[in-house]
Amino acid sequence: MLSFADPEYPLFLKAIPDRPSVLYVKGTLPPDHRTIACIGTREPSTFGTEVTKRITGFLASRGWSIVSGLALGVDALAHQAALDASGHTVAILANGLDAVYPKKNAQLAEQILARGGAWVSEQPFGAPAVPRNLVQRDRLQSGMSVGIIVMQTDIEGGSMHTVRFCLTQGRQLWAPLPPPGVHAAEPKSQGILALCQKPGRELARIFSHESEYADLLERSFATRPPARAIEGRQDYEVLLSQLEEAGQALKGRLLQSEA
């Protein structure tokens, strides 16, 4: 059990305004601050499945800890790809650490611990994974990371909660761009296309968001899309460079603010 004052409390998470005062951890947190959240739909298409495996496996093999929510679909694929690459991964749970949700991923969750990863939650033992806790869990995924890669989502997918938290927390956003044709036509790809191709002013209307988030989209991304597109394997090294730059910049700002 980590309080905000503990030195082991994740540095990036300290920076979000609604950070948990207490964090429950089982296992081993990343040895440094090279953390990236990889999230997406619970029902990925062939495209979503393949890019999740490739991108997370690549980053895990390069020393990046993969943060995700242990949900079915993209989350489980991201955790497994990190393990397959002998990398580190963190599962952010919406319930207490005395249980695993969903139960279908119980074996995967145990593998995460056995391979040196961690479970993290702000919920005390016995707390269930109710809808409100699931949404609140999403802010911890982006909050622990330099940013997020949303692998695949529809316009109204649950992953958009994490996208909203990511942008309001001032973190970076990436997404793999599906190629024209059948992959781009997938309903589950429409959110990705919007985030990569439409400016924030237009997204604020598409998402029907009001107040602070809409203001952020219109102000900070008025004439450009909020997500950086990953168009293929040729962009992986560029992604790696962008992650390193974003991580160093964020770490520097946070350490300076604590000084």
BELVEN-V732151 format. One record per pair of residues at least 4 apart in sequence whose ideal C-beta (glycine too) atoms are under 8 Angstrom apart, sorted by sequence separation. I is the first residue (numbers start at 1). J is the second residue. D is the distance in whole Angstrom. If there is no record, write none. Layout:
i:I j:J d:D
i:I j:J d:D
This chain:
i:2 j:6 d:4
i:5 j:9 d:7
i:9 j:13 d:7
i:10 j:14 d:7
i:11 j:15 d:8
i:15 j:19 d:8
i:25 j:29 d:6
i:30 j:34 d:7
i:40 j:44 d:6
i:44 j:48 d:3
i:45 j:49 d:7
i:46 j:50 d:6
i:47 j:51 d:6
i:48 j:52 d:6
i:49 j:53 d:7
i:50 j:54 d:6
i:51 j:55 d:6
i:52 j:56 d:6
i:53 j:57 d:6
i:54 j:58 d:6
i:55 j:59 d:6
i:56 j:60 d:6
i:57 j:61 d:6
i:58 j:62 d:7
i:60 j:64 d:6
i:71 j:75 d:4
i:72 j:76 d:6
i:73 j:77 d:7
i:74 j:78 d:6
i:75 j:79 d:7
i:76 j:80 d:6
i:77 j:81 d:6
i:78 j:82 d:7
i:79 j:83 d:7
i:80 j:84 d:6
i:81 j:85 d:6
i:83 j:87 d:7
i:93 j:97 d:7
i:95 j:99 d:6
i:105 j:109 d:6
i:106 j:110 d:7
i:107 j:111 d:6
i:108 j:112 d:7
i:109 j:113 d:7
i:110 j:114 d:6
i:111 j:115 d:6
i:113 j:117 d:6
i:123 j:127 d:4
i:129 j:133 d:6
i:130 j:134 d:7
i:131 j:135 d:7
i:132 j:136 d:6
i:133 j:137 d:6
i:134 j:138 d:7
i:136 j:140 d:8
i:137 j:141 d:7
i:138 j:142 d:7
i:139 j:143 d:6
i:140 j:144 d:6
i:141 j:145 d:7
i:153 j:157 d:4
i:156 j:160 d:7
i:159 j:163 d:6
i:160 j:164 d:6
i:161 j:165 d:7
i:162 j:166 d:6
i:163 j:167 d:7
i:164 j:168 d:6
i:165 j:169 d:6
i:167 j:171 d:7
i:179 j:183 d:6
i:180 j:184 d:5
i:181 j:185 d:7
i:182 j:186 d:7
i:185 j:189 d:7
i:186 j:190 d:8
i:189 j:193 d:6
i:190 j:194 d:6
i:191 j:195 d:6
i:192 j:196 d:6
i:193 j:197 d:6
i:194 j:198 d:5
i:198 j:202 d:5
i:199 j:203 d:7
i:200 j:204 d:6
i:201 j:205 d:8
i:202 j:206 d:6
i:203 j:207 d:6
i:209 j:213 d:5
i:210 j:214 d:5
i:211 j:215 d:7
i:212 j:216 d:6
i:213 j:217 d:7
i:214 j:218 d:6
i:215 j:219 d:6
i:216 j:220 d:6
i:217 j:221 d:5
i:218 j:222 d:6
i:221 j:225 d:7
i:225 j:229 d:8
i:231 j:235 d:5
i:235 j:239 d:6
i:236 j:240 d:6
i:237 j:241 d:7
i:238 j:242 d:6
i:239 j:243 d:6
i:240 j:244 d:7
i:241 j:245 d:6
i:242 j:246 d:6
i:243 j:247 d:6
i:244 j:248 d:6
i:245 j:249 d:6
i:246 j:250 d:6
i:247 j:251 d:6
i:248 j:252 d:6
i:249 j:253 d:7
i:250 j:254 d:6
i:251 j:255 d:6
i:252 j:256 d:6
i:253 j:257 d:6
i:254 j:258 d:7
i:255 j:259 d:7
i:4 j:9 d:6
i:9 j:14 d:6
i:14 j:19 d:6
i:30 j:35 d:5
i:44 j:49 d:5
i:59 j:64 d:4
i:60 j:65 d:8
i:70 j:75 d:6
i:71 j:76 d:7
i:82 j:87 d:4
i:100 j:105 d:6
i:112 j:117 d:4
i:113 j:118 d:7
i:128 j:133 d:7
i:129 j:134 d:6
i:142 j:147 d:7
i:153 j:158 d:8
i:155 j:160 d:8
i:166 j:171 d:5
i:178 j:183 d:4
i:179 j:184 d:6
i:184 j:189 d:6
i:198 j:203 d:5
i:204 j:209 d:6
i:209 j:214 d:4
i:216 j:221 d:8
i:221 j:226 d:5
i:230 j:235 d:5
i:2 j:8 d:6
i:3 j:9 d:7
i:13 j:19 d:6
i:60 j:66 d:5
i:68 j:74 d:8
i:69 j:75 d:5
i:70 j:76 d:7
i:82 j:88 d:7
i:83 j:89 d:6
i:95 j:101 d:5
i:100 j:106 d:5
i:112 j:118 d:7
i:113 j:119 d:7
i:121 j:127 d:8
i:127 j:133 d:7
i:142 j:148 d:5
i:153 j:159 d:4
i:166 j:172 d:8
i:167 j:173 d:6
i:178 j:184 d:5
i:183 j:189 d:6
i:220 j:226 d:8
i:229 j:235 d:8
i:230 j:236 d:8
i:2 j:9 d:5
i:13 j:20 d:8
i:41 j:48 d:6
i:59 j:66 d:7
i:68 j:75 d:4
i:82 j:89 d:4
i:93 j:100 d:8
i:94 j:101 d:7
i:112 j:119 d:7
i:141 j:148 d:7
i:153 j:160 d:6
i:166 j:173 d:5
i:207 j:214 d:8
i:40 j:48 d:6
i:44 j:52 d:7
i:93 j:101 d:7
i:178 j:186 d:7
i:195 j:203 d:7
i:198 j:206 d:7
i:209 j:217 d:7
i:70 j:79 d:7
i:100 j:109 d:5
i:150 j:159 d:5
i:184 j:193 d:7
i:194 j:203 d:6
i:204 j:213 d:8
i:217 j:226 d:7
i:230 j:239 d:6
i:4 j:14 d:7
i:13 j:23 d:7
i:56 j:66 d:5
i:68 j:78 d:5
i:79 j:89 d:5
i:109 j:119 d:7
i:123 j:133 d:6
i:153 j:163 d:8
i:163 j:173 d:7
i:204 j:214 d:4
i:207 j:217 d:8
i:68 j:79 d:6
i:78 j:89 d:7
i:178 j:189 d:5
i:40 j:52 d:7
i:66 j:78 d:5
i:79 j:91 d:6
i:150 j:162 d:7
i:194 j:206 d:6
i:10 j:23 d:8
i:66 j:79 d:7
i:150 j:163 d:6
i:204 j:217 d:4
i:9 j:23 d:6
i:38 j:52 d:7
i:122 j:136 d:7
i:148 j:162 d:6
i:178 j:192 d:6
i:203 j:217 d:5
i:204 j:218 d:5
i:228 j:242 d:7
i:4 j:19 d:7
i:66 j:81 d:7
i:122 j:137 d:8
i:148 j:163 d:7
i:177 j:192 d:7
i:178 j:193 d:7
i:4 j:20 d:8
i:66 j:82 d:4
i:121 j:137 d:8
i:176 j:192 d:7
i:177 j:193 d:7
i:200 j:216 d:8
i:201 j:217 d:7
i:4 j:21 d:6
i:8 j:25 d:8
i:38 j:55 d:7
i:65 j:82 d:8
i:175 j:192 d:5
i:200 j:217 d:4
i:201 j:218 d:5
i:3 j:21 d:7
i:4 j:22 d:8
i:38 j:56 d:5
i:91 j:109 d:6
i:122 j:140 d:7
i:148 j:166 d:5
i:200 j:218 d:6
i:203 j:221 d:7
i:3 j:22 d:6
i:10 j:29 d:7
i:147 j:166 d:6
i:177 j:196 d:5
i:200 j:219 d:8
i:2 j:22 d:7
i:3 j:23 d:8
i:120 j:140 d:7
i:138 j:158 d:8
i:142 j:162 d:6
i:175 j:195 d:5
i:200 j:220 d:7
i:201 j:221 d:8
i:1 j:22 d:6
i:2 j:23 d:5
i:8 j:29 d:7
i:12 j:33 d:6
i:38 j:59 d:8
i:56 j:77 d:7
i:60 j:81 d:7
i:66 j:87 d:7
i:68 j:89 d:7
i:70 j:91 d:4
i:91 j:112 d:6
i:141 j:162 d:6
i:175 j:196 d:5
i:200 j:221 d:3
i:201 j:222 d:5
i:1 j:23 d:7
i:2 j:24 d:8
i:11 j:33 d:6
i:52 j:74 d:5
i:56 j:78 d:4
i:60 j:82 d:4
i:65 j:87 d:7
i:66 j:88 d:7
i:67 j:89 d:7
i:68 j:90 d:8
i:69 j:91 d:7
i:70 j:92 d:7
i:90 j:112 d:8
i:97 j:119 d:6
i:143 j:165 d:7
i:173 j:195 d:7
i:199 j:221 d:6
i:200 j:222 d:6
i:201 j:223 d:7
i:203 j:225 d:8
i:1 j:24 d:6
i:2 j:25 d:6
i:12 j:35 d:7
i:36 j:59 d:6
i:64 j:87 d:7
i:65 j:88 d:4
i:66 j:89 d:4
i:67 j:90 d:5
i:68 j:91 d:7
i:69 j:92 d:5
i:70 j:93 d:6
i:89 j:112 d:6
i:138 j:161 d:4
i:139 j:162 d:8
i:142 j:165 d:5
i:148 j:171 d:7
i:150 j:173 d:7
i:199 j:222 d:6
i:203 j:226 d:7
i:1 j:25 d:8
i:53 j:77 d:6
i:57 j:81 d:4
i:61 j:85 d:4
i:63 j:87 d:8
i:65 j:89 d:6
i:66 j:90 d:7
i:68 j:92 d:7
i:69 j:93 d:8
i:97 j:121 d:5
i:120 j:144 d:7
i:134 j:158 d:8
i:138 j:162 d:4
i:141 j:165 d:8
i:142 j:166 d:4
i:147 j:171 d:4
i:148 j:172 d:8
i:150 j:174 d:8
i:151 j:175 d:7
i:152 j:176 d:8
i:199 j:223 d:5
i:200 j:224 d:7
i:10 j:35 d:8
i:48 j:73 d:8
i:52 j:77 d:4
i:56 j:81 d:4
i:57 j:82 d:7
i:60 j:85 d:4
i:61 j:86 d:7
i:65 j:90 d:6
i:67 j:92 d:6
i:69 j:94 d:7
i:96 j:121 d:6
i:146 j:171 d:6
i:147 j:172 d:3
i:148 j:173 d:6
i:149 j:174 d:5
i:150 j:175 d:5
i:151 j:176 d:6
i:199 j:224 d:6
i:200 j:225 d:8
i:48 j:74 d:6
i:52 j:78 d:6
i:56 j:82 d:6
i:60 j:86 d:8
i:61 j:87 d:6
i:89 j:115 d:8
i:91 j:117 d:7
i:93 j:119 d:6
i:95 j:121 d:7
i:135 j:161 d:5
i:139 j:165 d:4
i:143 j:169 d:6
i:145 j:171 d:7
i:146 j:172 d:6
i:147 j:173 d:6
i:148 j:174 d:7
i:149 j:175 d:7
i:199 j:225 d:6
i:200 j:226 d:6
i:54 j:81 d:8
i:57 j:84 d:6
i:58 j:85 d:8
i:60 j:87 d:3
i:90 j:117 d:6
i:91 j:118 d:7
i:93 j:120 d:7
i:94 j:121 d:7
i:96 j:123 d:5
i:98 j:125 d:4
i:101 j:128 d:8
i:138 j:165 d:6
i:142 j:169 d:6
i:147 j:174 d:7
i:149 j:176 d:7
i:198 j:225 d:6
i:36 j:64 d:5
i:38 j:66 d:5
i:49 j:77 d:6
i:53 j:81 d:5
i:57 j:85 d:4
i:59 j:87 d:8
i:60 j:88 d:7
i:80 j:108 d:6
i:83 j:111 d:6
i:88 j:116 d:6
i:89 j:117 d:5
i:90 j:118 d:5
i:91 j:119 d:5
i:92 j:120 d:5
i:93 j:121 d:4
i:95 j:123 d:6
i:96 j:124 d:6
i:97 j:125 d:7
i:98 j:126 d:7
i:101 j:129 d:4
i:143 j:171 d:8
i:197 j:225 d:6
i:34 j:63 d:6
i:35 j:64 d:7
i:36 j:65 d:7
i:37 j:66 d:8
i:38 j:67 d:7
i:39 j:68 d:6
i:42 j:71 d:6
i:44 j:73 d:5
i:52 j:81 d:7
i:56 j:85 d:8
i:60 j:89 d:7
i:76 j:105 d:6
i:79 j:108 d:6
i:83 j:112 d:7
i:86 j:115 d:8
i:88 j:117 d:6
i:90 j:119 d:8
i:91 j:120 d:7
i:92 j:121 d:7
i:94 j:123 d:7
i:96 j:125 d:4
i:142 j:171 d:5
i:196 j:225 d:5
i:34 j:64 d:5
i:35 j:65 d:5
i:36 j:66 d:7
i:37 j:67 d:4
i:38 j:68 d:5
i:39 j:69 d:6
i:42 j:72 d:5
i:43 j:73 d:6
i:44 j:74 d:5
i:57 j:87 d:8
i:70 j:100 d:7
i:72 j:102 d:6
i:90 j:120 d:6
i:93 j:123 d:7
i:96 j:126 d:5
i:139 j:169 d:7
i:195 j:225 d:6
i:34 j:65 d:6
i:36 j:67 d:7
i:37 j:68 d:7
i:42 j:73 d:4
i:70 j:101 d:8
i:71 j:102 d:7
i:96 j:127 d:4
i:157 j:188 d:7
i:160 j:191 d:6
i:195 j:226 d:6
i:196 j:227 d:5
i:35 j:67 d:5
i:41 j:73 d:6
i:42 j:74 d:7
i:70 j:102 d:8
i:72 j:104 d:6
i:76 j:108 d:6
i:83 j:115 d:5
i:95 j:127 d:6
i:159 j:191 d:7
i:163 j:195 d:7
i:195 j:227 d:4
i:196 j:228 d:8
i:197 j:229 d:8
i:40 j:73 d:7
i:41 j:74 d:6
i:42 j:75 d:8
i:44 j:77 d:7
i:72 j:105 d:7
i:79 j:112 d:6
i:95 j:128 d:6
i:154 j:187 d:6
i:196 j:229 d:4
i:40 j:74 d:3
i:71 j:105 d:8
i:83 j:117 d:8
i:95 j:129 d:4
i:152 j:186 d:8
i:154 j:188 d:5
i:157 j:191 d:5
i:30 j:65 d:4
i:39 j:74 d:6
i:40 j:75 d:7
i:70 j:105 d:5
i:82 j:117 d:8
i:94 j:129 d:4
i:153 j:188 d:7
i:154 j:189 d:8
i:155 j:190 d:5
i:156 j:191 d:8
i:192 j:227 d:8
i:38 j:74 d:7
i:39 j:75 d:6
i:93 j:129 d:7
i:94 j:130 d:8
i:152 j:188 d:5
i:154 j:190 d:5
i:155 j:191 d:5
i:38 j:75 d:8
i:152 j:189 d:6
i:154 j:191 d:5
i:40 j:78 d:8
i:70 j:108 d:7
i:79 j:117 d:8
i:95 j:133 d:7
i:153 j:191 d:4
i:39 j:78 d:7
i:70 j:109 d:6
i:94 j:133 d:4
i:152 j:191 d:8
i:153 j:192 d:6
i:155 j:194 d:6
i:38 j:78 d:4
i:94 j:134 d:4
i:152 j:192 d:6
i:150 j:191 d:7
i:94 j:136 d:7
i:150 j:192 d:7
i:94 j:137 d:4
i:93 j:137 d:7
i:168 j:212 d:7
i:92 j:137 d:5
i:150 j:195 d:7
i:164 j:209 d:8
i:168 j:213 d:6
i:167 j:213 d:8
i:160 j:207 d:7
i:92 j:140 d:5
i:168 j:216 d:6
i:92 j:141 d:5
i:164 j:213 d:6
i:167 j:216 d:6
i:167 j:217 d:7
i:155 j:206 d:7
i:65 j:117 d:8
i:92 j:144 d:7
i:155 j:207 d:7
i:175 j:227 d:4
i:177 j:229 d:4
i:167 j:220 d:8
i:173 j:226 d:5
i:174 j:227 d:6
i:175 j:228 d:8
i:176 j:229 d:8
i:177 j:230 d:7
i:90 j:144 d:7
i:167 j:221 d:8
i:173 j:227 d:5
i:174 j:228 d:5
i:175 j:229 d:6
i:176 j:230 d:4
i:177 j:231 d:5
i:35 j:90 d:7
i:173 j:228 d:7
i:174 j:229 d:8
i:175 j:230 d:7
i:176 j:231 d:8
i:172 j:228 d:7
i:174 j:230 d:6
i:31 j:88 d:8
i:30 j:88 d:6
i:167 j:226 d:6
i:28 j:88 d:8
i:30 j:90 d:7
i:29 j:90 d:7
i:163 j:226 d:8
i:174 j:239 d:6
i:69 j:137 d:6
i:174 j:242 d:8
i:69 j:138 d:7
i:172 j:242 d:7
i:26 j:97 d:5
i:172 j:243 d:8
i:24 j:96 d:7
i:69 j:141 d:6
i:24 j:97 d:5
i:68 j:141 d:7
i:78 j:151 d:7
i:67 j:141 d:6
i:172 j:246 d:5
i:171 j:246 d:8
i:67 j:144 d:5
i:74 j:151 d:5
i:150 j:227 d:7
i:67 j:145 d:5
i:74 j:152 d:6
i:171 j:250 d:8
i:149 j:230 d:8
i:27 j:112 d:7
i:74 j:159 d:8
i:27 j:113 d:5
i:26 j:113 d:7
i:28 j:116 d:5
i:30 j:118 d:8
i:27 j:116 d:7
i:28 j:117 d:7
i:29 j:118 d:5
i:27 j:117 d:6
i:28 j:118 d:6
i:27 j:118 d:4
i:29 j:120 d:8
i:26 j:118 d:7
i:27 j:119 d:6
i:25 j:118 d:6
i:26 j:119 d:4
i:25 j:119 d:7
i:26 j:120 d:8
i:55 j:149 d:6
i:25 j:120 d:5
i:24 j:120 d:7
i:55 j:151 d:7
i:147 j:243 d:8
i:23 j:120 d:6
i:24 j:121 d:5
i:146 j:243 d:6
i:23 j:121 d:8
i:24 j:122 d:7
i:23 j:122 d:6
i:24 j:123 d:7
i:39 j:138 d:8
i:52 j:151 d:5
i:147 j:246 d:6
i:22 j:122 d:7
i:24 j:124 d:7
i:51 j:151 d:6
i:52 j:152 d:8
i:146 j:246 d:5
i:24 j:125 d:8
i:51 j:152 d:7
i:146 j:247 d:4
i:20 j:122 d:4
i:39 j:141 d:6
i:48 j:151 d:6
i:37 j:141 d:4
i:48 j:152 d:3
i:146 j:250 d:6
i:37 j:142 d:6
i:47 j:152 d:7
i:37 j:144 d:7
i:44 j:151 d:7
i:45 j:152 d:7
i:37 j:145 d:4
i:44 j:152 d:5
i:35 j:144 d:6
i:36 j:145 d:5
i:39 j:148 d:6
i:35 j:145 d:5
i:36 j:146 d:6
i:37 j:147 d:7
i:38 j:148 d:7
i:39 j:149 d:8
i:40 j:150 d:6
i:41 j:151 d:8
i:35 j:146 d:7
i:36 j:147 d:7
i:37 j:148 d:4
i:38 j:149 d:5
i:39 j:150 d:6
i:40 j:151 d:4
i:41 j:152 d:5
i:34 j:146 d:8
i:36 j:148 d:7
i:37 j:149 d:7
i:39 j:151 d:7
i:40 j:152 d:5
i:41 j:153 d:5
i:33 j:146 d:8
i:36 j:149 d:6
i:38 j:151 d:6
i:40 j:153 d:6
i:41 j:154 d:7
i:41 j:157 d:5
i:42 j:158 d:8
i:40 j:157 d:8
i:41 j:158 d:8
i:41 j:159 d:6
i:40 j:159 d:5
i:20 j:140 d:7
i:39 j:159 d:5
i:18 j:139 d:7
i:55 j:176 d:6
i:16 j:139 d:7
i:39 j:162 d:5
i:19 j:143 d:7
i:37 j:162 d:7
i:51 j:176 d:4
i:13 j:140 d:7
i:16 j:143 d:4
i:15 j:143 d:8
i:37 j:166 d:8
i:13 j:143 d:5
i:12 j:143 d:6
i:13 j:144 d:5
i:47 j:178 d:5
i:12 j:144 d:6
i:12 j:145 d:6
i:10 j:144 d:5
i:12 j:146 d:7
i:47 j:183 d:4
i:46 j:183 d:8
i:45 j:183 d:7
i:48 j:186 d:8
i:47 j:186 d:7
i:48 j:188 d:6
i:45 j:186 d:5
i:48 j:189 d:8
i:47 j:189 d:7
i:45 j:188 d:5
i:44 j:188 d:7
i:45 j:189 d:7
i:43 j:188 d:7
i:41 j:188 d:5
i:16 j:169 d:5
i:15 j:169 d:8
i:55 j:230 d:7
i:58 j:236 d:5
i:62 j:240 d:6
i:51 j:230 d:8
i:54 j:233 d:7
i:64 j:243 d:7
i:59 j:239 d:8
i:55 j:236 d:7
i:59 j:240 d:7
i:58 j:240 d:8
i:55 j:239 d:8
i:59 j:243 d:7
i:36 j:243 d:6
i:34 j:243 d:8
i:34 j:244 d:8
i:34 j:247 d:6
i:33 j:247 d:6
i:33 j:250 d:8
i:33 j:251 d:5
i:15 j:250 d:8
i:12 j:250 d:6
i:12 j:251 d:8
i:15 j:254 d:5
i:11 j:251 d:7
i:14 j:254 d:7
i:12 j:254 d:7
i:15 j:257 d:8
i:11 j:254 d:6
i:11 j:255 d:8
